[in-house]
Amino acid sequence: MIFSVKIATLRYHLNGNQQGSNLQVLGHAIGQTSKNVNLQLVRAGDTMSGEHPQVLPDSMNTTFTSSQIDQLAASLHRYLRPTPSVALAGALAPSVGRIFAKMELWQVTGSFKARGALANIAALSDVQRQQGVTAVSAGNHAIATAFAAEVHGVDAKVVMTASAPAYRVALAESFGAEVCIADDVHAAFEQVDAIVAGEQRHLIHPFEGKITAMATAGVGREFALDVEDLDAVIVPVGGGGLAAGVSAAVRLTQPDCVVYGVEPQGADSMSRSFSAGSPQTLDRVQTIADSLGAPMAMPITYALCRDNIDQIVTVSDAELRESMRLIHRELTLCVEPACAAALAALRGPLQTTLRDKRVGLIFCGSNIDVASWSALVAES
């Protein structure tokens, strides 16, 4: 199945009534969650405020229900774009099994990140919104936070790494955010902590938090309802926000489906965390998949991934490049490395294991310009 689609970011211009969002529905979903799972911090702005939270005890229940996922998704529906689940064929299906992809790269802002950013800002109080928000990322989460802030009339100041293409910076600025640039991912987290401490803005964390996981669970829930009887789902892992939600939702909707996570070899914080039995921090991140380049795992997302992901594999930059080239050749889509990670895992470390299976891939996002894509795939 060949697609030739021009991907454009859809900007929402909302009237005053729409800007209020469906906070009653969202509040109900979050309130239900806090009662059922003993969630200590309900409001998104309180989940992290300059200091990284302590590791949660193993006794804390980090589960949520299908109805809670659906309630939250319904509250965000007006701001999001439906993303299809498509069957892949030809060279994209490296075995005689059936391969499907959830095309979240076609989501508003170009990635799944819009879901979590919208949910977290919607959960802030009026006072918290007046103080403004901040975020840190290689680009996709910063863009999503800028978009969600514009939707809700909130001032945003975001930090991106110097590796972020000018395209991503411009996109965040187009939604009205002030963009700060840090040398690398570690410096970016330090800078955003300073912004939180100095300006009292509320951090919309790029991956940590129960609300974020419930929002990204919508991706897995939609996919598992669209495509029945999946043998396996492969989901990219950066900080784990997407993987935490998707894996939990797949477990709820198709309990027999095996869930695999995939990380870049040079940004394998979740793999190391699984091995160590607790969230780990990397001294160095080195991968072309900057959207998966989180320098650490954190308690809530780690716990959800630990409980719902069967195995995490890693892929090399060379494998990511090859999958980027293949997606372009077969689908005429220029995708960023993170978007190609699930296919790279299927064609690489999981090829033998998943031969002849019904496999779902999460195509998580693709904010990349043609020049940056061309430079990446040209490297050997």
N, C-alpha and C positions, 0 to 999 in steps of 0.2 A: 504494500500500500504506500503510494508516494504522495507526499504533501509538499506543496509550495506555498508557504504562508508568510506574509509580511507581518512581523510582530510589532505592534505599536502599543505604547502605554496609554491606557484610557484614563483621562483625568476626569474626576467627578466634580461638577459644579453644583453644589447643593443649596437649596433654599433654607431659610431659617428653621423650618419644621423638620426637614430631613437631617440637618446637622445635629439635632438632639439625639439621634439614634434610638434604637429600641432598648433603652436602659432597663426598663421594667423586665423584659424577657431576659436580658443578659444578667441582671441582678438576681433573678430567680435561679438561673442556672448556676451562678457562682455561689449563691447562698446554699443551694442544695449540696453543692460540692463540699463547702466548708463544714456542713453538718455531718456528711457521710464519711469524710476522710480525715477529719480532725486537722484540716488545713489551718496552720497557725496564722498565716498572713494572707488575707483575702484580696486586698487592693494591690493592683500591679505595682504601684509606685513604692509600696512598702517591701516588696520582695527583695530588693537590694538597694542600699543607699550608701554607696561609698565603700562598705565593708562586705567582703564575700561571706555568705552565710556559713554556719558550721555544718558539718556533715550530719544529715538527719539519721536518727536511730533506725535500725532495721525494722523496728516494730511499727513505724509510721506507715499507714496504708496510703499508697500513692495511686490507687486505682480510681477509675470513674466509670460511669455507666454510658450505654449507648444513648439513652434519653438525654443525658446531660450534654453529650457531644452534639446531639441534634438540636437541642434548645439553643446552645451557643451559636451553632451554625446558622440557625434561623434568624438570630438577632443580627448577624453580620451579612446576611444574604443581599441586602439592598446595595451594599458597597462592593461586592465581589462579582467576578465574572465566572460563569460555569466553565469548568475545564473538562474536556472529554477524556475518556479512556479509549484508546485505539489499539487495534490489533496490528502487530508488526510482522513483516514477512521478508523474504529474501535474505540478504547478508546480515540483516539485523536480528534474525532468528537463527542462531548458530547450531541449532539441533532440529530434529523433526517435531519437537514439542510446539506449543502455542505460546507466543510471547505478546504481552500487552504492556502498554505504557500509559501512565496517568500524566497528562500533559499540563502539569502545573506551571510550566514555563510560560503559558498563555494567560496566567493570572494577572490581575491588575498589578502594576509596578514591576511586572516581569518575573515574579517569583512567588512562592508560597508565603513569603514573609509578611505579606499584607494581612494575612489572617491573624497572626499573633499581635501585630502592632495595633490593628483595629480593636481587638478584644481588650488589650491592656489599657489603651487610652480611654476606651469606653468605660472601664471600671474605675477610673480616677474620680475623685470628688471634685466639685466645682472649685474648691480652694486649691487642690493639687493641680488642676488644669491651669489656673491662673498663674501658677509658679512656672509653668512650662515644662517641657520634657527634653531629654537628651538620649542619645543612643550611640553605640559604637559598632562598627562593622567594616568589612572590606567593600561594602557597597549596597548589597541587596537589602539588608535590614535597615540601614540608614535611609534608603529611598522609601522603604515601606513606612518607616516612622514618620518621615516628612509628609507622605501622602495621608496617613491616618491623622496626623496633627492638623493638616489643612482641612480635612473632612470635619473635624471636631472643633475647629477654631482655636487651636492651641499653638503657642509658639514653640518651635523646635530648633535645637542646636545639636548637630550630629558630628561625630568624629569618624573619619575614614582613614584607612592606611594609605601611605604614599603609593602603594601598588595599584590602588583603585584607578581604573581608566577615567579619563576626563569625561567620558560619556556618562558614567555613574554620578560623578560630582554634579554635572550639569542637570541631571535628572532630579537629584535631590533638591537642588536649588530651584528648579522649576516649580516645586511644590511649596516654596517659600521658606525652606530651612536654611539656617546658617551652617556652613560646612567648615569644619576644622580638619586639618591634615596632620597625621602623626607619622613618624618614621616607619614604625612597624606595628604589629598587632599588640605586642606587650606595651609599647609606648601609648598606643591608642586606649587601652584599658586604663592605664595610669591617668591619661588626660581626661577621660570621661569621669573617673572617680573625683578628680579635682573640680570638674564642672559641677558635679552633684554637691560636693562639699562647699564650694564657693558661691554657687548661685541658687542652691536649694531647688534645682530642677529635679524632676523625677525620672529615674533611669528606666527606660523601656529596654529591658535586657534582651540581647540578641537570641538567647536560647533558653535561659533558665526560668522556671516558674510553672506553676500548675495551670494558670490561665493560658500561657503560651502553648503548653502541651495539649490542653483541651481544644484550642483553636486549630492546631496543626492536625489533631486527630480527625478533623473534618476531611482532610485529604485521604487518609486511609479508609475512613468510613465510606466516602463516596466511591472510591476505587473498588472496595470489597463488595459493595452493593451493585456496581456496574458489571463486574466480571465475576461470575460464579465459579466455585470449585477451583480456586487457585491452589496450586501445590506450594508455591513460594512467592514471597514478595521481597524485593531488594530495595533498600532505602539508603540514600546517602547520609553519612554522619559527619557533622562538623562539631558543633557544641552539643548536639543531640536533641535540640528542640523539635525538629521535624521527625527524627527517628523515634523519639519518645511518644509523640502523639500518634504517628502512623502505626507503630507496632502495637500500641494499646488498642487502637480501633480495629485493626485486623484481628487481633486476638478475640475481641468481643464479637465480631461479625462473622469471621470464618475461623473458628478455634483450631481446626486441623492444619491450617496454613502455617508453613515454616517461614519465619521472618529473619532475613539476613541484613546486617548493616554493612556498609562499605565506607572505608576511610582511605585517604591518601597515605602512602607510606611515610611521608614527611609531616603528617599531622594526625597522629594516631592516639590522641589522648584517651578516647573511649576504649580502644583495644587495651591500652595499658591499665586503664581503670578496671576493666573486667579481670585482667590478670592479677592485679593487686587487691581487688576486693573493695576498693574505695576510689573516689574521684581523684585523678592525678593531674598534675600540671606539667606542661612541656617546657624545657629550657629553650627550645628552638623550634620554629615552624618553617619548613621548607617544602613548598609544593606549588605547582602552577594553579591548583584549585584553591584560590584564595578564599572563596566563599565557604570552603570546608576547613579553613585554617584556624579554628579556635585553639587558643593556647592551653585550654584546660577543660576538664569535665567538671560539672557541678552537681550538688546533691540531688535535687528533684529529678532533673533529666537523667542523671546516672541511674537513679533508683528505677525509674520507669523503663529505661533501656535494659537494665539488668534483668528486670522481671519479664520482659516481653520480647526481647531479641534473642534468637537461638544461637546465632554465631555472628561475629564480625570478621570480615576479611579486609585486606588492604590491597590497593592497586598502585602501580608506579605511575609517574608522570608520562612515561612512554605509552602505557596502556590507555591513559586518559586521552592523550593526543590521538591515538589510533581510533578510539571510539568517537571522538569529535569529528574526525575526517569521515568516518563511516556514516554518522548521522547526517552530515552534509551531503554525502554522495547519495544516500538512499532517500532522505527526506527533504533535501535542499534547505536545511536549517543550520544556521551558524549558532552553536550553543557553547556556553562557557564550560570549563572543565568539570565543575560540580554537577552539571546537568548530564554529563556523559558518564558519571561514576558508576551508576547502576548497570549500564550496559557493559562497561569495562569489567565489572565483577562477573557478570554472566559469561562474557567471552574469555575471561581469564581464570581466576581461582575457583569459580563455581561451575565451570563449563561441564566437567564430568559429573559432578553431583546432580546438576539440574537437567541433564540430557533427557529429552522426551517428556519433560514436565510442562505444566501450565504455570508460567512465571509472570509476575507483575513487576514492572520497573517504574520507579518514581523519577520522572524527568522534572527536577525540582525548580529550575529557573534558568534564566539566560539573559542577564544584562551585560551584553558585550557588544562592542562595535566591530565592524568588519575588519578594520585595520588591526585591532588587538587580536581578534580571532586568527587572522592570517599570520600574524607574527608567531602566535603560539603553535599552530599546526605546522609551520615551516621548520620549526626546530627539530633536530634529530634526537 
